[in-house]
């Protein structure tokens, strides 16, 4: 009877520990809105920043006259700054959101750094800029994101950015644009950077080793004295493949989905929990053995 109670107690403890692991990274790293953006937007939670173009002014800033026709909004972009080493080793992801009375919560996933995956394209592109650690996240659709009725006094319409990466040191939101059908700028605020191309691959190895790379991150200088003919051939083949992938990336974004990110977090927690459960059960087995 005592043995069964020991087993039950230790198993329960292991299960509780595993459950606690799963939500540990549920909240994203804080989004730090620059002072000029903070004046025109709202941050209702640490990992969500939004600018309202219609809505209740008693709840915060509303830029009611900034866009004459909300039905002309097709997308938006945000300029962010991150710790580039974290970006390329830990990775980041989230969504650009269009929240309105007519459409509800309309989120377009983004991903950057090590979260980028070529086989999981997303609508939101992550562009590099000339400034290290500064990126442009942009969504431009083929249909309006708001209905014209969202401009009515009783309705609301907001453009925001959400972050899911829990382990980054921080994400600074320094600029934003609201875009029309052709990518024309309907509204702009903050410090925006010129975008270059779709960020295809993390460059953590290059950042740490100091080797040079092209903008696409596919080519790098090779130390011929440390490579034999086979490895050089493999590197050449890899470069060719990477260049092809980069060209494809200019028309199609590549990012890890929010669901995949959540699954990875949950899977990590569950694995850790099972490991703890195994340790607990092993301990119980030792107790039983000693009692015999």
C-alpha positions as CSV (number, residue, x, y, z in Angstrom):
1,X,0.0,0.0,0.0
2,X,2.8,2.4,0.9
3,X,4.6,1.5,-2.3
4,X,1.6,2.3,-4.5
5,X,1.2,5.7,-2.7
6,X,4.9,6.5,-3.4
7,X,4.5,5.6,-7.1
8,X,1.3,7.6,-7.4
9,X,2.8,10.7,-5.6
10,X,6.0,10.7,-7.7
11,X,4.1,10.2,-11.0
12,X,1.7,13.1,-10.1
13,X,4.7,15.3,-9.3
14,X,6.3,14.5,-12.6
15,X,3.1,15.2,-14.6
16,X,2.7,18.6,-12.8
17,X,6.3,19.5,-13.6
18,X,5.8,18.6,-17.3
19,X,2.6,20.7,-17.5
20,X,4.4,23.7,-16.0
21,X,7.0,23.5,-18.8
22,X,4.6,24.0,-21.7
23,X,3.3,27.5,-21.1
24,X,6.7,28.9,-19.9
25,X,7.4,30.5,-23.2
26,X,3.8,31.4,-24.1
27,X,4.2,35.2,-23.8
28,X,6.4,37.0,-26.3
29,X,9.3,39.3,-25.6
30,X,8.3,42.8,-25.0
31,X,7.8,45.1,-28.0
32,X,9.4,48.4,-27.3
33,X,7.6,51.1,-29.3
34,X,9.7,54.2,-30.1
35,X,8.5,57.4,-28.4
36,X,7.0,58.9,-31.6
37,X,5.0,55.7,-32.2
38,X,3.9,55.4,-28.6
39,X,2.2,58.8,-28.8
40,X,0.0,57.7,-31.6
41,X,-0.6,54.0,-30.7
42,X,-1.6,51.7,-27.9
43,X,0.1,48.9,-26.1
44,X,-2.5,46.9,-24.3
45,X,-0.1,44.1,-23.6
46,X,3.7,43.8,-23.8
47,X,3.9,41.8,-27.0
48,X,1.2,43.7,-28.9
49,X,1.4,47.3,-30.3
50,X,-1.3,48.8,-32.5
51,X,-2.2,52.1,-34.1
52,X,-5.9,52.9,-34.3
53,X,-7.4,54.8,-37.2
54,X,-10.9,54.6,-35.9
55,X,-12.5,53.8,-32.5
56,X,-13.1,55.1,-29.0
57,X,-10.8,57.9,-28.1
58,X,-11.5,57.4,-24.4
59,X,-9.5,54.1,-24.7
60,X,-6.4,55.8,-26.1
61,X,-5.0,57.5,-29.2
62,X,-7.0,57.4,-32.4
63,X,-5.7,58.8,-35.6
64,X,-9.2,59.4,-37.2
65,X,-8.1,61.8,-40.0
66,X,-4.9,60.1,-40.9
67,X,-6.5,57.9,-43.6
68,X,-9.4,59.3,-45.6
69,X,-10.7,56.0,-46.9
70,X,-10.1,52.9,-44.8
71,X,-11.4,50.8,-47.6
72,X,-8.3,51.7,-49.5
73,X,-6.0,49.9,-47.0
74,X,-4.4,46.8,-48.5
75,X,-1.5,46.2,-46.1
76,X,1.1,47.6,-43.7
77,X,4.8,47.4,-42.8
78,X,6.7,47.7,-39.6
79,X,10.4,48.5,-39.2
80,X,11.9,46.7,-36.2
81,X,15.3,46.5,-34.5
82,X,16.6,43.4,-32.8
83,X,19.8,41.9,-31.3
84,X,21.1,40.4,-34.5
85,X,22.9,37.5,-32.8
86,X,19.6,36.5,-31.0
87,X,17.7,37.0,-34.2
88,X,19.9,34.5,-36.1
89,X,20.3,31.9,-33.4
90,X,17.0,32.1,-31.5
91,X,14.8,33.5,-34.2
92,X,11.6,35.5,-34.0
93,X,8.0,35.5,-35.2
94,X,4.6,37.1,-34.8
95,X,2.0,38.7,-36.9
96,X,0.9,41.9,-38.6
97,X,-2.7,42.5,-37.5
98,X,-5.7,44.3,-39.0
99,X,-8.3,44.5,-36.3
100,X,-11.7,45.9,-37.2
101,X,-15.4,45.8,-36.5
102,X,-16.1,44.2,-39.9
103,X,-13.2,41.7,-40.1
104,X,-12.4,41.0,-36.5
105,X,-8.9,39.7,-35.8
106,X,-7.1,39.4,-39.1
107,X,-3.5,38.3,-38.5
108,X,-0.8,37.8,-41.1
109,X,2.2,35.7,-39.8
110,X,5.8,36.8,-40.0
111,X,9.0,35.1,-39.1
112,X,12.7,36.0,-39.1
113,X,16.2,34.7,-38.4
114,X,16.3,31.0,-37.6
115,X,12.5,30.8,-37.7
116,X,12.5,31.2,-41.5
117,X,11.6,28.0,-43.4
118,X,11.7,27.8,-47.2
119,X,8.9,25.2,-47.3
120,X,6.4,27.2,-45.3
121,X,5.6,30.4,-47.2
122,X,3.7,33.2,-45.5
123,X,1.9,36.3,-46.7
124,X,4.1,38.6,-44.7
125,X,7.7,39.2,-45.9
126,X,10.7,39.8,-43.7
127,X,13.1,42.2,-45.6
128,X,16.6,43.1,-44.7
129,X,17.9,46.7,-44.6
130,X,21.3,48.3,-44.9
131,X,21.5,48.6,-41.1
132,X,22.5,45.4,-39.2
133,X,19.8,44.2,-36.9
134,X,17.1,46.3,-38.6
135,X,14.3,44.6,-40.6
136,X,11.1,45.5,-42.4
137,X,8.1,43.2,-41.9
138,X,5.5,43.8,-44.7
139,X,2.2,42.5,-45.7
140,X,0.5,43.6,-49.0
141,X,-2.6,41.8,-50.0
142,X,-4.8,41.7,-53.1
143,X,-8.0,42.9,-51.3
144,X,-8.8,45.7,-48.8
145,X,-8.2,44.7,-45.1
146,X,-11.0,47.0,-43.8
147,X,-14.5,47.6,-45.0
148,X,-15.7,51.2,-45.7
149,X,-18.1,50.8,-42.8
150,X,-15.2,50.6,-40.4
151,X,-15.0,54.4,-40.8
152,X,-18.3,54.8,-39.1
153,X,-18.3,56.5,-35.7
154,X,-19.3,53.3,-33.8
155,X,-16.7,51.1,-35.4
156,X,-13.0,50.6,-34.9
157,X,-10.0,49.8,-37.1
158,X,-6.4,49.2,-36.1
159,X,-3.1,48.1,-37.6
160,X,-0.8,46.3,-35.2
161,X,2.2,44.0,-34.7
162,X,2.4,41.0,-32.5
163,X,5.4,39.1,-31.3
164,X,5.6,35.4,-30.2
165,X,9.3,34.9,-29.6
166,X,9.8,34.7,-25.8
167,X,13.6,34.4,-25.6
168,X,14.7,37.5,-27.6
169,X,16.3,40.3,-25.6
170,X,13.7,42.6,-27.1
171,X,12.1,44.0,-30.3
172,X,12.1,47.7,-30.9
173,X,9.3,48.9,-33.2
174,X,10.7,52.1,-34.7
175,X,8.5,52.7,-37.8
176,X,5.3,51.8,-39.6
177,X,3.5,52.4,-42.9
178,X,-0.1,51.7,-44.0
179,X,-0.2,50.7,-47.6
180,X,-2.6,51.0,-50.5
181,X,-3.3,48.6,-53.4
182,X,-0.1,49.3,-55.2
183,X,2.1,49.5,-52.1
184,X,1.6,53.3,-52.1
185,X,2.0,54.8,-48.6
186,X,-1.3,56.0,-47.1
187,X,0.1,56.8,-43.7
188,X,3.7,56.8,-42.3
189,X,5.1,57.3,-38.8
190,X,8.4,56.8,-37.1
191,X,11.8,55.9,-38.6
192,X,11.4,53.6,-41.5
193,X,14.2,51.9,-43.4
194,X,14.6,51.0,-47.1
195,X,13.9,47.3,-47.6
196,X,16.3,45.2,-49.7
197,X,15.2,41.7,-50.2
198,X,13.5,38.8,-48.5
199,X,15.5,37.4,-45.7
200,X,16.0,33.8,-46.6
201,X,18.5,32.2,-44.2
202,X,19.9,33.0,-40.8
203,X,23.5,34.3,-40.9
204,X,24.6,33.3,-37.4
205,X,27.7,31.4,-38.6
206,X,28.8,34.5,-40.5
207,X,28.2,36.8,-37.6
208,X,30.3,34.7,-35.2
209,X,33.1,33.8,-37.5
210,X,33.5,37.2,-39.2
211,X,33.3,35.7,-42.8
212,X,31.9,37.9,-45.6
213,X,28.6,37.1,-47.3
214,X,26.5,38.4,-50.0
215,X,23.2,40.2,-49.2
216,X,21.3,36.9,-49.8
217,X,23.4,35.1,-47.3
218,X,24.1,32.3,-49.8
219,X,27.7,33.0,-50.8
220,X,30.7,33.2,-48.5
221,X,34.5,33.3,-48.8
222,X,36.1,29.9,-48.5
223,X,39.4,29.0,-46.9
224,X,40.8,26.7,-49.6
225,X,43.6,25.6,-47.3
226,X,41.1,23.9,-45.0
227,X,38.9,22.3,-47.7
228,X,39.5,19.3,-50.0
229,X,38.1,19.0,-53.5
230,X,35.0,17.2,-52.3
231,X,34.0,19.9,-49.7
232,X,34.7,22.7,-52.2
233,X,32.4,21.0,-54.8
234,X,29.7,20.6,-52.2
235,X,30.0,24.2,-51.2
236,X,29.7,25.3,-54.8
237,X,26.6,23.1,-55.2
238,X,25.1,24.5,-52.1
239,X,25.7,28.1,-53.3
240,X,23.9,27.4,-56.6
241,X,20.9,25.9,-54.8
242,X,20.8,28.8,-52.4
243,X,20.9,31.4,-55.2
244,X,17.9,29.7,-56.9
245,X,16.0,29.7,-53.6
246,X,16.8,33.4,-53.1
247,X,15.4,34.3,-56.5
248,X,12.2,32.4,-55.7
249,X,12.1,34.2,-52.4
250,X,11.6,37.6,-54.0
251,X,8.1,36.6,-55.0
252,X,7.2,34.3,-52.2
253,X,7.9,34.8,-48.5
254,X,9.3,32.1,-46.3
255,X,8.5,31.9,-42.7
256,X,7.7,29.6,-39.8
257,X,4.0,29.6,-39.0
258,X,2.7,30.6,-35.6
259,X,1.2,27.1,-35.2
260,X,4.6,25.5,-35.8
261,X,6.2,27.8,-33.3
262,X,3.6,26.9,-30.7
263,X,3.9,23.2,-31.5
264,X,7.7,23.4,-31.1
265,X,7.3,25.1,-27.7
266,X,4.7,22.6,-26.6
267,X,6.8,19.7,-27.8
268,X,9.9,20.9,-26.0
269,X,7.9,21.2,-22.8
270,X,6.3,17.8,-23.2
271,X,9.6,16.2,-23.9
272,X,11.1,17.7,-20.8
273,X,8.0,16.6,-18.8
274,X,8.3,13.0,-20.0
275,X,12.0,13.1,-19.0
276,X,11.1,14.2,-15.5
277,X,8.4,11.6,-15.3
278,X,11.0,9.0,-16.3
279,X,13.4,10.2,-13.5
280,X,10.5,10.1,-11.0
281,X,9.5,6.5,-11.9
282,X,13.1,5.4,-11.8
283,X,13.4,6.8,-8.3
284,X,10.3,4.9,-7.3
285,X,11.7,1.7,-8.7
286,X,14.8,2.1,-6.5
287,X,12.5,2.6,-3.5
288,X,10.7,-0.6,-4.3
289,X,13.9,-2.5,-4.8
290,X,15.3,-1.4,-1.4
291,X,12.1,-2.4,0.3
292,X,12.4,-5.9,-1.0
